[in-house]
Amino acid sequence: MTIQDMRLKDPFGGMVTQGNFTTLIDSADATTIYIGKAQLGTATNATGWQIKKISISGSVTTIAWAGGTDDFVNVWDSRASYTYS
């Protein structure tokens, strides 16, 4: 019998803890909020961000991902120019 490592790992191969990520929130306007996460130390102009956009239209709130993916492959400084799905 072998014992597998069942601990959770973050996308960068490290152990998941609350302190592994930087989180930035941009309330762009009354109906648009961007939330970005990246490994600590990732520059805002560098690839490595997971970005979601929260859009509010009346009573409907939509959450979509930059480039249609929740992978850590985006640049925070480019958040407004991405296509979200």
Phi, psi and omega in degrees: 000132177252152178255123178268149176283108183262005178293147180284141177241144177281173184298347182260005178090357179274170178283144181283120172218167181295336186268006185281344187237149165265136177237128176242142179233128179238110173274086187297320176201189185294342184238003184226127177230132174252137176234124180239143176232142176205162176299143178310135178092353179287125179292151181291342178259014181248153174293144178137010182257141169260121186234129172239151181243129176253120180245134181243125178226101184064238180264006182254127176246128181244136176244125181224159184254143176300128181067011179075016182224149175263017176289160181269069188231009185250172179247122182304317183297343180260011188306322183285343183265351180286157169269134183246135176207000000 
